[in-house]
């Protein structure tokens, strides 16, 4: 399985409906895994043991896509780093290797600076400034500014090496 995105689907950008999206084998059951204690220790180093959340599952649809609601997890407070990965099990009880690991941060700070390991940053309501000060280690960073008027500051960024485009959903995509 592959985790493709994390979205805040709440109308008010208040994290009341946060969804993990991905792809997998149609009909397989997806199970969420998280780093134990990552939320209580403020763990942003991706260290620690992963634990299975056997109550957080979904079935991959016929088109190969799946979603999991991660907004009601007791160990996922606002202003903290989370690390998610999933497995999939088929009807013969074969369980896959782990998916890619996703580093997800969501918060209510008005000024946010990304970390080199961030994959998805959701800033919620308000007028936020997001500072991207370093290249992301895996070359992927998605920022959702939520409700409000938001700004992005690209530090140490050579604009002449970048392309800027608007995708079909109206998102600004910066590549280089």
N, C-alpha and C positions, 0 to 999 in steps of 0.2 A: 504493500500500500504506500501511497504518497500523500503527505499533508501539503495542500496547495495554498491555503490562506486562513487567516483569522479575521473575522469581521464583527463589528459592533452593529447589530441590526436593530437596535432600539431606536425609536422615534426621537427620543430626547438625548441621544448619545450618552446615556447614563450607565451603560454596561449591564442593563437588565436583560439583554438578549445578545450574548456573545456566542458566535458560532465558529467551530473549527470545520474546515472543508477539506475534502480530499478525493482521491480516486483509489479504486481497488478492483478486485475480482467480483463481478456481479454475483449476488447471493451470499457472499462471505460476510461474516460478522466482524466488525471493527471494534477493538477494545482499546481504551485510552490508558496510557502509562504516564506518570509524572514523577519527578524527582521527589523522594520523600523528604519533607522538611524544607523544601526550597522556599516556601512562602513564609515559614516561621523564622528562618534564619537569614532572610534577605539574600539567598544564594544567587549570585549572578555569575558563578564560575562554572556552571554545568557539572559540578561534582556531586557525588552522593549516589545512593542507590535509587533506581527507579522502582516504583511500586505500581502494580496493576490496580486500576479502578474498575473492578469487574461489574459494577453497577452502571458504568458509563459505556454503553455499547450502542451500535446501530448496525443495520444491514445495508450493504452496498446495493444500490438500485441497479436496474437492468442496463442503464447507460454507463455504469462504472463509477458513478459519483456517490458520495456520502457526505453527511453532515452530523456533527455532534454538538449539542448545546452544552457549553462549558461555563455558562453564566451562573449556575447555581452550585458550583463546587465550593465546599466550605473552606478549602485551603487555597483559594485564589483571591486574596484581597487586592483592593486598588492600591496603586503605587508600589508594585512589586514585580519581580521577574519570575516568569514561569517557563518551564521546559516541558514540552509535550512530545510524545511519539506514540505510535499506534502499532498494533499487530492485527492481522486478519486471520480468521479461522474458517475453513470451508466445511461443507456438510460431512466430510469424512474425518473431521476433527484434526486436520493438518493445520498447524499454526505457522505463519510466516515468520521471517526475520523481522526485526524492528524496521519501521519506516525511517525516513529522515527525521531528525530532531528539529523542532521549531522553538525558537526563543521569542517569547511574547511578553511585552510590557504594556500595561494600561494604567493610566493614572489621571490625576486631576491637577497636576502642576501646570502653571501658566507658561513656564519656561522649561523646556525639556531638551536635554542633550543626549543624543543616541550613543550607544556603545558599539564597539566593533562587532559584537556577536548578535546584535538585534536582528530579527527577521521581520517582526511585526510590532509597530508602535501605535497605540491608539490613545489619543489625548482627550477624548470626551468633549464636554461642553466648554464654552468660554473662548476667548481670543488668545490663542496660544502662539508661542514662538518655538519652533523646533530647530535645534542646531545640529547639523550633521558635520562633525569635526574630523571624522576619519573614514577611510574606506571600510566597508563591511567585509568581514573575513570570507564570507561565502558569496560575495557579489550580489546579495539580494537584501533589499530593505524596502518595506512597505510602510508608509506613514499615513494614518487616517486622522486628520485633524478634528473630525467630528463637527458638531454644531459650533457656530461662531465664525469669526474671521481670523484665519491663521496665516502665519508667515513661516517660511523656511529659510534658514541661513546655511549656505554651503561654505564651510571654511576649508582652506587649502584645496580648492576645487578649480581645475583648469577648464573653464567654460568652453574654450576653443576645442577641446577634445570631446565635447558632449553633443548629443542630439536631444532635442526636446520635442515631444509629441503628445497629443491628446488621444487616448484610446477610445474605444466605442462606448465606454461607460462614463466618459467625461473626466477621467483621471489624467493628471500630468505624469508622463513617463519620461524619466531622464536616463539615458544610456550613454556609455562611453566605452 
